[in-house]
Amino acid sequence: MAISYRVSIKDIARAAGVSYSTVSRALNDSPLISQLVRDNIRQIAKSMGYTPNALAQSLHSHQTNSVGLVITTIADPFFADIVLGVEYVARNAGISVFLSSSNNDPEEEIQIIETFGRRRVDGVIVASSRIGPGYAERLGQIRIPVIVVNTEAQGDQNNLFSVSVNDYLGACQAVQYLIGLGHRKIGYLGANNRPGSNGLRLNGYQATMKKNGILVNPEWICLNMDESPGALSLDIAIGKELASQILKTDVTAVFCYCDTIAAGVVAECRNTGISIPDDLSIVGFDDNTISEIIQPPLTTVHQPKQEIGEMAMQMLMDCLSGRVVEDRLLDPYLVIRGSTTTPNHND
């Protein structure tokens, strides 16, 4: 017997003693032939190890049952749960997922999306996109739905939708918690090459400090100044760099843009003999696996990452089915661990 990928409809037709068109109709459940003939041909096809030609099916149905997924980098644990969520929903629906990394480069990202479009995927999910209004025309040309995971997306084109976490609210929760512990000199460590989410988290930090009557010293805000497209903001080395700056100030606590930056701060504090949380309290954002591994475990703002991935995939499937789809904004919540405590001296 020929192995499955060599078995064709013509092979089945010869084995069944019928025409090629009859086999094709039977395998496509056509009512033009009887149920008995359909069942007999399908059984023969199964016994021969026949596998349908995905390309031929896609040409017939105008859908490939495949989607593209673009992430910033496989090195960031944030995206692992996003991918899991997307693949879970896609797998249950019989949809294949093609994964590609953009390295935080907006131009590379849009090129990947265009390549997915040329390869006839049914839609694209973009995690941590920096898509801006200038991409609207190029996105419209691929004529497939795009779901963006985060708040970096801008534009109102019909085929672009987003699912994201409320970055501003998460920042407010983190800073208010530190203030509730008694901290007044609180720093913010951010990433300039993620302008959308970084801006919202910085605004949340500043608004909460102002709400509590705390005047922010400009030296308490330290940002990664490398804005080049290929630079990865979610990096422990950046956390170390920013920590070396913030530790020269009088802050007793810091709120970090993400967990990996916070991990870099923890590492730098260890190198310089700063005790966490006794000398410095630290709060991250994301609740990645790294937040539970570092010592002490990190207090952080939790993002429901797998749920976000599942929701993005479901939104994409709804688009493809013609159902109404709206942008989604999810609320985060604070997870308290060992990296925060009351300040050990008066401010």
C-alpha positions in Angstrom: 0.0 0.0 0.0 1.2 3.5 -0.8 2.0 5.7 2.2 -0.7 8.2 3.0 0.8 11.4 1.5 1.0 9.6 -2.0 -2.6 8.5 -2.1 -4.7 10.6 -4.4 -8.3 10.8 -5.4 -7.4 9.1 -8.6 -6.0 6.1 -6.6 -9.2 5.8 -4.6 -11.3 6.0 -7.8 -9.3 3.1 -9.3 -9.7 1.0 -6.1 -13.5 1.8 -5.9 -14.1 1.3 -9.7 -15.8 4.7 -10.0 -14.9 8.0 -11.6 -12.7 10.7 -10.2 -15.6 13.1 -9.9 -17.6 10.5 -8.0 -14.8 10.2 -5.4 -14.5 14.0 -5.2 -18.2 14.3 -4.5 -18.3 11.6 -2.0 -15.4 13.0 0.0 -17.1 16.4 -0.1 -20.4 14.9 1.1 -22.3 15.9 -2.1 -26.0 15.0 -2.2 -25.6 14.2 -5.9 -24.6 10.6 -5.0 -26.2 8.2 -2.6 -25.3 7.9 1.1 -24.3 4.3 0.5 -21.8 5.2 -2.2 -20.4 8.0 -0.1 -19.9 5.7 2.9 -18.3 3.0 0.7 -15.8 5.5 -0.9 -14.9 7.0 2.4 -14.2 3.6 3.9 -11.9 2.8 1.0 -10.1 6.1 1.3 -9.6 5.5 5.0 -8.2 2.0 4.5 -5.8 3.4 1.9 -4.6 6.1 4.4 -5.8 9.0 2.3 -5.2 12.5 3.7 -7.1 15.4 2.1 -5.0 18.0 0.3 -5.1 21.1 2.5 -4.2 23.4 -0.4 -6.9 22.1 -2.6 -9.4 22.3 0.1 -8.5 25.9 0.8 -8.9 26.9 -2.8 -12.3 25.4 -2.7 -13.5 26.9 0.6 -11.5 30.2 0.3 -10.2 29.5 3.8 -6.9 27.8 4.8 -7.8 27.0 8.5 -4.6 28.7 9.5 -3.7 31.9 11.3 -0.4 33.8 11.8 0.8 34.8 15.3 3.4 37.5 15.7 5.2 38.0 19.0 8.0 40.4 19.9 10.5 37.7 21.1 10.5 34.1 22.3 12.9 35.1 25.0 10.3 37.0 27.0 8.2 34.6 29.2 5.2 36.9 28.9 4.5 35.6 25.4 4.6 31.9 26.3 1.2 32.0 28.0 -0.2 34.2 25.1 0.9 31.5 22.7 -0.6 28.8 24.8 -3.9 30.5 24.9 -4.0 31.1 21.2 -3.0 27.5 20.4 -5.5 26.0 22.8 -8.5 27.6 21.1 -7.1 27.1 17.6 -6.3 23.5 18.2 -9.9 22.8 19.4 -11.2 24.5 16.3 -8.9 22.5 13.9 -6.9 25.7 13.0 -3.1 25.7 12.5 -1.0 28.5 14.0 2.2 29.8 12.4 4.5 31.7 14.8 7.0 34.5 13.9 9.0 37.0 16.0 9.4 40.6 15.1 12.2 41.5 17.5 10.2 44.6 18.6 10.8 46.2 15.2 7.6 47.8 13.8 8.7 47.6 10.2 9.7 43.9 10.5 6.3 43.3 12.2 4.3 44.8 9.3 6.4 42.8 6.8 5.6 39.6 8.7 1.9 40.4 8.6 2.1 41.1 4.9 3.9 37.8 4.3 1.2 35.9 6.3 -1.4 37.6 4.1 0.4 36.5 0.9 0.5 33.0 2.3 -3.3 33.1 2.6 -3.7 32.7 6.3 -7.3 33.5 7.4 -6.2 36.1 9.9 -3.3 37.4 12.1 -2.8 37.9 15.8 -0.1 40.3 16.8 1.2 40.3 20.4 2.8 43.5 21.7 2.3 45.3 18.4 3.5 48.9 17.8 1.2 49.3 14.8 0.4 53.0 14.3 -1.9 55.0 12.0 0.7 54.9 9.2 0.1 51.1 8.9 -3.6 51.5 8.3 -3.3 51.5 4.5 -0.9 48.5 4.4 -3.1 46.5 6.8 -6.1 47.2 4.6 -4.3 45.8 1.6 -4.0 42.3 3.1 -7.8 42.2 3.6 -7.8 39.8 6.5 -8.7 40.5 10.2 -5.9 41.4 12.6 -6.2 41.1 16.4 -3.7 43.1 18.3 -2.7 42.0 21.9 -1.9 45.2 23.9 -2.5 48.9 23.8 0.2 49.8 21.4 -2.2 49.7 18.4 -3.7 52.9 17.0 -6.2 53.3 14.2 -9.8 52.5 13.5 -9.6 50.4 10.3 -12.3 47.8 10.0 -10.1 44.8 10.0 -8.1 45.7 13.2 -9.3 44.9 16.7 -7.5 44.7 20.1 -7.6 42.8 23.4 -5.5 44.3 26.2 -5.1 44.8 29.9 -5.8 48.2 31.5 -2.2 49.3 32.0 -3.2 52.6 33.7 -5.4 50.8 36.3 -2.6 48.2 37.0 -0.1 51.0 37.7 -2.5 52.8 40.0 -3.0 49.6 42.0 0.7 49.0 42.3 1.6 52.5 43.4 -1.4 52.8 45.8 -0.3 49.6 47.5 3.2 51.0 48.1 1.7 54.2 49.4 -0.5 52.2 51.7 2.6 50.5 53.1 3.9 53.9 54.1 6.2 54.7 51.1 6.3 58.2 49.8 9.5 58.2 47.8 8.5 55.8 45.0 10.4 55.5 41.7 9.2 54.4 38.3 11.5 52.4 36.0 10.1 52.3 32.4 10.9 51.5 28.8 10.8 54.2 26.1 10.7 51.7 23.2 7.2 50.6 24.3 5.6 54.0 24.1 1.9 53.0 24.4 1.9 50.7 27.4 4.8 52.6 29.1 3.0 55.9 28.8 -0.1 54.5 30.4 1.8 52.9 33.3 3.8 56.1 33.8 0.6 58.1 33.8 -1.0 55.8 36.3 2.1 56.1 38.6 2.0 59.9 38.3 -1.7 60.2 38.8 -1.7 58.1 41.9 1.2 60.0 43.5 -0.6 63.3 42.8 -3.9 61.9 44.2 -2.1 61.2 47.4 -0.5 64.6 47.6 3.0 63.4 46.8 5.2 65.6 44.7 7.3 63.4 42.3 11.0 64.2 42.1 12.0 63.9 38.4 15.0 61.8 39.4 12.6 59.2 40.6 11.5 58.4 37.0 14.1 56.4 35.0 13.5 55.3 31.5 15.4 53.1 29.1 16.6 55.7 26.6 17.4 53.2 23.7 14.4 53.7 21.4 15.9 51.9 18.4 13.4 49.5 16.8 15.4 46.3 17.4 16.1 47.0 21.1 14.2 44.7 23.4 12.8 46.6 26.4 11.9 43.5 28.3 15.4 42.7 29.4 17.1 42.1 32.7 20.1 44.1 31.6 17.9 47.1 31.3 16.7 46.6 34.8 20.3 46.6 36.0 21.0 49.7 34.1 18.0 51.6 35.5 18.6 50.3 39.0 22.1 51.8 39.0 20.4 55.2 38.3 17.5 54.9 40.8 19.7 53.7 43.6 21.5 57.0 43.6 18.3 58.7 44.7 16.5 58.5 48.0 13.6 56.3 46.9 12.4 53.5 49.3 10.3 51.7 46.6 10.2 51.3 42.9 7.4 50.3 40.5 8.8 48.6 37.4 7.4 48.6 33.8 7.6 44.7 33.8 8.8 41.7 35.7 12.0 41.3 33.7 13.1 44.9 34.5 12.2 44.2 38.1 14.4 41.1 38.0 17.3 43.2 36.8 16.7 45.6 39.7 16.8 42.6 42.1 20.1 41.4 40.6 21.7 44.9 40.9 20.5 45.3 44.5 22.1 42.0 45.3 25.4 43.1 43.7 25.4 46.3 45.7 24.3 44.9 49.0 20.8 46.5 49.0 18.4 44.3 51.0 15.0 43.6 49.4 12.5 44.5 50.7 14.1 46.0 53.9 16.0 48.6 52.0 14.0 48.8 48.8 10.5 47.5 48.0 10.0 46.4 44.4 6.7 45.9 42.3 6.7 44.5 38.8 4.1 44.1 36.1 2.9 41.0 34.2 3.2 38.2 36.8 5.5 36.1 34.7 7.0 32.8 35.9 10.2 34.8 36.7 8.3 36.7 39.4 7.9 33.5 41.5 11.5 32.3 40.9 13.5 35.3 41.9 14.3 35.9 45.6 12.4 37.3 47.2 9.4 36.5 45.1 8.1 39.5 43.3 5.0 41.5 44.2 3.5 42.3 40.7 0.5 43.3 38.7 -1.1 40.1 37.2 -2.1 40.0 33.6 -4.3 37.0 32.6 -2.0 36.2 29.7 -3.4 32.8 28.7 -6.9 34.2 28.8 -5.8 37.1 26.6 -4.4 34.6 24.1 -7.7 32.6 24.2 -9.8 35.7 23.8 -7.7 37.0 20.9 -8.1 33.7 19.0 -11.8 33.6 19.7 -12.2 37.2 18.5 -10.4 36.2 15.3 -12.7 33.2 14.8 -15.7 35.5 15.3 -14.4 37.9 12.7 -14.0 35.0 10.2 -17.6 33.9 11.0 -19.0 37.3 10.4 -20.0 37.9 14.0 -19.7 41.3 15.7 -16.4 41.9 17.3 -15.5 44.7 19.7 -12.2 45.7 21.4 -11.7 44.2 24.8 -10.0 45.8 27.8 -9.4 43.5 30.8 -8.7 44.5 34.4 -5.5 43.4 36.1 -5.0 42.8 39.8 -2.1 42.9 42.3 -0.3 39.8 43.5 1.5 40.5 46.8 4.7 38.5 47.5 7.9 39.0 49.4 9.5 41.9 47.6 7.5 44.6 49.4 7.2 45.8 52.9 6.9 49.0 55.0 9.8 51.4 54.7 12.4 50.9 57.4 12.9 54.6 58.0 10.9 57.8 57.9 10.7 59.6 54.6 
